[in-house]
Amino acid sequence: EKKEIFELDGRQYTPDALYNLSPAVRRLLDRRILQETSNPLNLLKRRVVDYVHQTYRKPGNRSPLFTICESEPRVVTTYQNFDSLLTPEDHVSRRPSDTYYVNREHCLRAHTSAHQHTLMKQGLDAFLVIGDVYRRDEVDRTHYPCFHQIEGVRLYTRDELLGKKSDASENAAELFTVPPDASRVPEKQESHSIDAVKASEIQLKQFLESLCDELFGKDAEKRWVDAYFPFTHPSWELEVFYNGQWLEVLGCGIMEQKLLESAGVTDKIGWAFGIGLERIAMVLYGIPDIRLFWSKDTGFLSQFAGKQPGEDVKYKQISAHPQVIFDISFFLPDSTEFNDMTSDVYDTIRTIGGELVEQVKLTDEFENKKKAKKSQTYRIVYRSHEKALTKEEKSIAHPYAAQSIIICHLHILLS
Ligand code: PHE
């Protein structure tokens, strides 16, 4: 009955009776918080990407080995999201109570793995897929209908994985076994040779352990746990001991050969992993609630703005009370440069305003060349941890008073 067109990422879809996107989810689709540079998820993403680029280069030249895919359409076919990944026909994840459907053939991607098939088919053999994914889950402190993943895929030819065959080594290992000894066992798939699987496993685990060291520090204890995914075999999860508990960091495994075959790849073996960003960002930055990633409160975002991906950032709980904002503008003393005063102004405001000052920011600079006058504007954001502030209250504990005193002190500073 829903006749109107659903449009996302520049493509159009015709909803049918299966359509189950709530207005709230449609609003989430419009936000793109991973692209916002002051969002901690963006900080974490850049950290992973920088690390992967620095560490893995194409042999022979210095260009990055991994292609970064960040703009895949977020509506995918059910083939991409489920069938191409060998998800059984009756699997729970296919139910409309678990997945957001646009129509019978299209849904919001429930994981970045949904793009594996398409990207392999395009000929990529080392790539990261990064983006927002959607699941109809319970909502609590650690679950939200939208979260973010980084997928990694690496395919190897025989020579890339096992080294060039020399004449001497007639028994050189192959990627695939020769029947009749081909069988599926816990260690490997039927078509794979044990040598190729072991070599891939070593590469995969080294890659992910070093990534984990980069994020959590070399001293953090790690452990591999056997896991199950329909699209990898064998499969593992990597856990890290951090802040006194074991944290599941990612899922990974040797890709099912059928996936590669259906994407037209016949002479390679590969591994894949998937990392959920929210859970890691929560422990790394000390963010207590997943909903905070969606906060537009500058008290939250300003704590991450301008930070470098490698910097140690710990979130300080912001107050639930509203902000009160004042802008201050003044002329600089004659013949001072713009930069000369800035840190003194910051210091004065913080000293006088104390705990009430949540943020100070230089928002504007202006120079009147004729009169040789320079002016600056600063924005001061006040917020109390104890009570709601009003501009009118007169006590020193309130920004109106603090603001007047700051102005007095700035007068002295500037004269
Ligand atoms: N797609 C899986 C998930 O969302 C993670 C995964 C990716 C596991 C790649 C193995 C390989 O849980």
Boltz pocket constraint, residues with backbone or C-beta under 6 A from the ligand:
constraints:
  - pocket:
      binder: B
      contacts: [[A, 110], [A, 111], [A, 112], [A, 113], [A, 151], [A, 152], [A, 229], [A, 232], [A, 236], [A, 251], [A, 252], [A, 253], [A, 272], [A, 273], [A, 274], [A, 275]]
      max_distance: 6.0
